Amino acid sequence: MARAIAFLRDGKWLTLGRARAYATIMIGISVATIGWALSGPGLDDPAGRPVGTDFVSFWTVSWALLNGHLNAIYDPTALAALEQTVAPRSAAAFYAWQYPPIALLIVYPLALLPYLCALGVWLVAGACCYLSAIWRIFPRPLALWIALGFPAVLLTITHGQNAFLSAGLLAWGLLLLPDRPIAAGILVGVLSFKPQLAVLVPIAFVAGGYWRALIAVSLTVLALSAATILFFGIDIWRDFLASTEFAQQMLDTGSVSYFKLQSVFSAIRLAGGNLMLAYAGQGIAAVAAAIVVARVWRSPSDSDTKAIALLAAIPLATPFLLDYDLMLLAPAIALMVRKQSREGALPWEATVLVAAAALPLLARPVAEYTGLALAPLTATALLAVVAVRCWRSLRRDDWQTDAGALPAGFPRKP
């Protein structure tokens, strides 16, 4: 037992060669999976599901915008019929659209291309945003290779989702924040197309005193909202607000299976808790995450530590988080590895990073077959590691400051 504990605590087994090997295996699995999905007839994969699954709604909404069917976008019945009409598949599954109207500006041009071509462009453009952020953190080809081997990459591709874009925007915003706060605020403001991932950003920016960035975020959101009214009319917002009741019902009734969700809310529901308990637990987790983020961002910690804290806390702050949304942990892991390369690793840190890297691969099957949600536990562990780093840094700085004030000849800490 002692050896096992030491093995996990020290993390000497996590070498660069093993990280490269694991990434290569995952990339091979991804390539094989993509090839298999594209071998089916028409828009279907061999199992009868549409290639890109969730992308069906993105492309259909774009088609609706381009062809004057705005009333169908936030009407589930009308959208389901439109999906089957413009993107016919053998299975009549419905892929809901619950994004705010700002997201319409992003998907608007997709249906100018045929479905599969649009899916390819969508994924490549998003991947460029994500990988460029990783390159900014670690400008080495191996870093990009390992980033492509992150399991959420495969999930994002097979679901045709926007996780590349959301993770890339948030990562770039945090990377630019210290030196270019206005540009950072604009990028984070664009993330308002998926607002549940930005819920802790105002708290972080206020705590850190990044007022220019916060103003840029606000103005960007206002400008994008005004653009939606200009292009699509004010009624699109009324339709969206009316549709939030349907979105709430989907969450409460488990229309999106709870094992697919990776939040504290879904963890409690999987464990048999009722709705009141699930919402209460989610609220407590969100408040606790916000407090940790505020404390870290108020401290004189470096920008990497603050960014990791925010990225690790986001999965704890929202009830609606799917496994592909765990893509935002990739830049957090990259930033933590960069800190380790400069400052050395803390005990248990390597094990926590491996758990975070494997989480998108394991979270859904483990939750489905055991009822145990791994994401809240892993995010909490990652946030705890960041908090410990912050605390140790502050203690070290305080000691050095106090030691510098001691009289000459007084014993000092080596």
C-alpha positions in Angstrom: 0.0 0.0 0.0 2.8 2.4 0.9 4.5 1.8 -2.5 1.2 2.4 -4.3 0.7 5.7 -2.5 4.3 6.8 -3.2 3.8 5.8 -6.8 0.8 8.0 -7.2 2.2 10.8 -5.1 5.6 11.1 -6.8 4.4 10.7 -10.4 7.9 9.8 -11.7 6.3 7.4 -14.1 4.8 10.2 -16.1 7.5 10.7 -18.7 7.4 12.6 -22.0 7.9 9.4 -23.9 4.8 7.9 -22.3 2.7 11.0 -22.9 3.7 10.8 -26.6 2.8 7.1 -26.8 -0.6 7.6 -25.2 -1.3 10.5 -27.5 -0.3 8.4 -30.5 -2.6 5.6 -29.5 -5.5 8.0 -29.0 -4.8 9.7 -32.4 -4.8 6.3 -34.1 -8.1 5.4 -32.5 -9.5 8.8 -33.6 -8.4 8.4 -37.2 -9.9 4.9 -37.3 -13.2 6.1 -35.8 -13.5 9.0 -38.2 -12.8 6.7 -41.2 -15.4 4.2 -39.9 -18.0 7.0 -39.5 -17.5 8.3 -43.0 -17.9 4.8 -44.5 -21.7 4.8 -44.1 -24.3 5.7 -46.7 -25.1 9.4 -47.3 -25.1 11.4 -44.1 -25.3 8.2 -41.9 -22.5 6.3 -40.3 -22.6 2.5 -40.5 -24.6 2.4 -37.2 -27.3 4.6 -38.7 -26.4 7.8 -36.8 -25.7 11.0 -38.7 -22.1 11.9 -39.2 -21.3 14.7 -36.7 -24.6 14.1 -34.8 -25.1 17.5 -33.1 -23.9 19.3 -36.2 -27.2 18.4 -37.7 -28.8 21.2 -35.7 -26.0 23.7 -36.4 -26.3 23.1 -40.2 -30.1 23.1 -40.1 -30.3 26.3 -38.2 -27.9 27.9 -40.7 -30.2 26.6 -43.5 -33.2 28.1 -41.7 -31.5 31.5 -41.5 -30.5 31.5 -45.1 -33.9 30.5 -46.3 -36.2 32.6 -44.1 -37.4 30.0 -41.6 -36.4 31.9 -38.4 -39.6 30.9 -36.6 -38.5 27.2 -36.7 -35.2 27.8 -34.9 -36.5 27.9 -31.3 -39.6 25.8 -31.9 -38.5 22.1 -31.2 -41.3 20.6 -33.2 -40.7 22.7 -36.3 -36.9 22.4 -36.0 -37.2 18.6 -35.7 -39.2 18.5 -39.0 -36.8 20.8 -40.7 -33.8 18.7 -39.7 -35.3 15.7 -41.3 -36.2 17.6 -44.4 -32.9 19.4 -45.1 -30.5 16.8 -43.7 -32.4 13.5 -44.3 -31.1 10.5 -42.3 -32.4 7.0 -41.7 -33.0 7.7 -38.0 -35.3 10.5 -37.1 -33.4 11.6 -34.0 -33.9 15.3 -32.9 -30.9 17.5 -32.1 -32.0 20.5 -30.1 -30.8 24.0 -30.5 -30.7 25.8 -27.2 -28.0 28.4 -27.9 -28.7 32.2 -27.5 -29.2 34.2 -30.7 -25.5 35.3 -30.6 -24.6 31.8 -31.7 -26.6 32.4 -34.9 -23.9 34.8 -36.0 -21.3 31.9 -35.8 -23.3 29.2 -37.6 -25.0 31.5 -40.1 -22.7 30.6 -43.2 -22.5 26.9 -42.6 -25.3 25.8 -45.0 -23.7 27.7 -47.8 -21.7 24.4 -48.1 -23.0 20.9 -48.4 -23.4 19.2 -45.0 -20.2 17.1 -44.9 -18.1 19.9 -46.4 -19.5 22.3 -43.8 -18.8 19.9 -41.0 -15.2 19.6 -42.1 -14.6 23.3 -42.4 -16.3 23.8 -39.0 -14.1 21.3 -37.2 -10.9 22.4 -38.9 -11.5 26.1 -38.1 -12.3 25.3 -34.5 -9.3 23.0 -34.2 -7.0 25.8 -35.5 -8.3 28.1 -32.7 -7.7 25.4 -30.1 -4.3 24.3 -31.3 -3.0 27.8 -31.8 -3.7 28.4 -28.1 -1.8 25.3 -27.2 1.1 26.4 -29.4 1.1 29.8 -27.6 1.6 27.9 -24.4 4.1 25.4 -25.7 5.5 26.3 -29.2 6.7 22.8 -30.0 5.3 20.3 -32.5 5.1 17.6 -29.8 2.8 19.8 -27.8 0.4 19.9 -30.8 0.6 16.1 -31.2 -0.2 15.5 -27.5 -3.0 18.1 -27.7 -4.5 16.2 -30.7 -4.4 13.1 -28.5 -6.5 14.6 -25.8 -9.7 12.4 -25.7 -12.1 15.3 -25.9 -10.8 16.0 -29.4 -12.4 12.8 -30.7 -15.6 13.5 -28.8 -15.8 17.0 -30.3 -15.2 15.6 -33.8 -17.7 12.8 -33.6 -20.4 15.1 -32.2 -19.6 17.9 -34.6 -19.5 20.2 -31.6 -18.1 23.7 -30.9 -15.8 22.7 -28.0 -12.7 23.5 -30.1 -13.9 27.0 -30.5 -15.1 27.6 -26.9 -11.9 26.2 -25.4 -9.7 28.1 -27.9 -11.5 31.5 -27.3 -11.3 31.1 -23.5 -7.7 30.0 -23.6 -6.7 32.8 -25.9 -8.5 35.3 -23.8 -6.7 34.2 -20.7 -3.3 34.1 -22.4 -3.7 37.7 -23.8 -5.2 39.1 -20.6 -2.0 40.4 -18.8 -0.7 42.3 -21.8 -3.7 42.9 -24.1 -6.8 43.1 -21.8 -9.1 44.7 -24.4 -8.3 42.0 -27.0 -8.8 39.4 -24.3 -12.1 40.8 -23.3 -13.3 40.8 -26.9 -12.4 37.1 -27.3 -14.1 36.1 -24.0 -17.1 38.2 -25.1 -17.5 36.1 -28.2 -17.8 33.1 -25.8 -21.2 34.5 -24.9 -22.6 32.1 -27.6 -22.1 29.5 -24.9 -22.6 31.5 -21.7 -22.6 28.6 -19.2 -18.8 28.3 -19.8 -18.2 32.0 -19.0 -20.2 32.2 -15.8 -17.1 32.7 -13.6 -15.3 35.1 -15.9 -16.8 38.3 -14.4 -15.9 37.1 -10.9 -12.3 36.4 -11.9 -11.9 39.7 -13.8 -13.4 41.7 -10.9 -11.3 39.9 -8.3 -8.1 40.4 -10.4 -8.9 44.1 -11.2 -9.1 43.6 -15.0 -11.6 46.3 -15.5 -10.6 47.1 -19.1 -11.1 43.5 -20.0 -14.5 43.3 -18.2 -15.7 46.4 -20.1 -14.5 44.9 -23.4 -16.5 41.7 -22.6 -19.6 43.7 -21.8 -19.3 45.9 -24.9 -18.7 42.8 -27.1 -21.8 41.1 -25.8 -23.9 44.2 -26.3 -22.5 44.6 -29.9 -23.2 41.0 -30.8 -26.6 41.2 -29.3 -27.4 44.3 -31.3 -26.1 42.6 -34.5 -28.5 39.7 -34.0 -31.4 42.2 -33.7 -30.2 44.0 -36.8 -29.9 40.8 -38.9 -32.6 38.6 -37.5 -35.1 41.0 -35.7 -36.0 41.5 -32.1 -38.4 38.5 -32.2 -35.5 36.1 -32.3 -34.8 37.0 -28.7 -38.4 36.6 -27.7 -38.4 33.1 -29.2 -35.2 32.3 -27.4 -36.4 33.4 -24.0 -39.6 31.5 -24.5 -37.6 28.3 -25.4 -35.7 28.4 -22.1 -38.6 26.6 -20.4 -38.1 23.7 -22.8 -34.3 23.7 -22.0 -35.1 23.6 -18.3 -37.5 20.7 -18.9 -34.7 18.8 -20.8 -32.4 19.2 -17.8 -35.0 18.4 -15.1 -36.4 15.3 -16.9 -33.1 13.8 -18.1 -33.9 14.2 -21.8 -30.2 14.6 -22.1 -29.1 11.5 -20.2 -27.5 12.3 -16.9 -24.5 10.1 -17.7 -23.7 12.3 -20.6 -23.6 15.4 -18.4 -20.5 16.0 -16.3 -21.8 18.4 -13.6 -22.4 18.2 -9.9 -26.1 18.4 -10.7 -26.0 15.3 -12.9 -23.7 13.5 -10.4 -26.4 13.9 -7.7 -29.2 12.8 -10.1 -27.2 9.7 -11.1 -26.8 8.9 -7.4 -30.5 9.0 -6.9 -30.9 12.5 -5.5 -34.0 14.5 -6.3 -34.1 17.7 -8.2 -34.1 19.9 -5.1 -31.0 18.2 -3.8 -29.3 18.3 -7.2 -29.9 22.0 -7.6 -28.8 22.7 -4.0 -25.6 20.7 -4.5 -24.9 22.4 -7.8 -25.4 25.8 -6.1 -23.0 25.0 -3.3 -20.4 23.7 -5.8 -20.7 26.8 -7.9 -20.4 29.2 -4.9 -17.4 27.2 -3.6 -15.7 27.3 -7.0 -16.4 31.1 -7.3 -14.8 31.7 -3.9 -11.7 29.8 -4.8 -11.4 31.6 -8.2 -11.9 35.0 -6.5 -9.2 34.2 -3.9 -6.7 33.0 -6.5 -7.4 36.0 -8.8 -7.1 38.5 -5.9 -3.7 37.1 -5.0 -0.4 38.1 -6.6 -0.2 34.7 -8.2 1.1 34.6 -11.8 -1.3 34.6 -14.8 -0.8 30.9 -15.5 -2.0 30.0 -12.0 -5.1 32.2 -12.3 -5.9 30.8 -15.7 -5.7 27.2 -14.5 -7.9 28.0 -11.5 -10.6 29.5 -13.7 -10.5 26.6 -16.3 -10.6 24.0 -13.6 -13.5 25.7 -11.7 -15.8 26.1 -14.7 -16.9 22.4 -14.8 -18.1 22.9 -11.2 -20.0 26.0 -11.8 -22.7 25.0 -14.4 -25.3 22.2 -14.3 -25.2 21.8 -18.1 -21.8 20.5 -19.1 -21.2 17.6 -21.5 -18.2 15.4 -21.9 -16.9 17.2 -25.1 -17.0 20.5 -23.1 -14.1 19.1 -21.0 -12.0 20.2 -23.9 -11.3 23.3 -21.8 -9.2 21.2 -19.5 -6.6 20.8 -22.3 -5.2 24.3 -22.0 -5.4 24.0 -18.2 -3.2 20.9 -18.4 -0.8 22.6 -20.8 -0.4 25.6 -18.5 0.1 23.3 -15.5 2.9 21.4 -17.3 4.5 24.7 -18.2 4.5 25.7 -14.5 6.0 22.3 -13.6 8.8 22.8 -16.2 9.6 26.1 -14.5 9.0 25.4 -10.8 8.9 21.6 -10.4 6.0 19.3 -9.7 4.1 19.1 -6.4 3.2 15.8 -4.8 0.1 14.2 -6.4 0.1 16.7 -9.2 1.1 14.3 -12.0 -1.7 11.9 -10.9 -4.2 14.7 -11.0 -3.1 15.8 -14.4 -3.3 12.3 -15.8 -6.8 11.9 -14.3 -7.8 15.2 -16.0 -6.3 14.1 -19.3 -8.1 10.7 -19.2 -11.4 12.2 -17.9 -13.1 12.8 -21.3 -12.4 9.2 -22.3 -13.8 7.7 -19.1 -16.4 10.0 -17.8 -19.4 8.9 -19.9 -18.9 5.1 -19.8 -18.1 5.1 -16.1 -21.2 7.3 -15.3 -23.4 5.1 -17.5 -22.4 1.7 -16.1 -21.6 2.6 -12.5 -23.6 5.7 -11.8 -20.4 7.5 -10.6 -19.6 10.9 -12.1 -15.9 11.4 -12.3 -15.8 15.0 -13.7 -16.7 16.9 -10.4 -14.2 14.8 -8.5 -11.4 15.4 -11.0 -12.2 19.1 -11.5 -12.1 19.5 -7.7 -8.8 17.8 -7.4 -7.3 20.0 -10.2 -8.7 23.1 -8.5 -7.2 22.0 -5.2 -3.8 21.5 -6.8 -3.9 25.1 -8.1 -5.0 26.4 -4.7 -2.1 24.6 -3.0 0.3 26.1 -5.6 -1.1 29.5 -5.0 -0.9 29.1 -1.2 2.7 27.9 -1.3 3.7 30.7 -3.6 2.2 33.3 -1.2 3.8 31.6 1.8 7.2 31.7 0.0 6.8 35.3 -0.9 5.8 36.3 2.6 8.8 34.5 4.0 11.2 36.1 1.6 9.7 39.5 2.4 9.9 38.9 6.1 13.4 37.5 5.8 14.6 40.5 3.8 13.6 42.8 6.7 15.6 40.8 9.3 18.8 42.3 10.8 22.1 41.3 9.3 23.4 38.1 10.7 19.9 36.9 11.8 19.3 33.2 10.8 17.4 33.0 7.5 15.6 30.2 5.8 18.0 28.6 3.2 
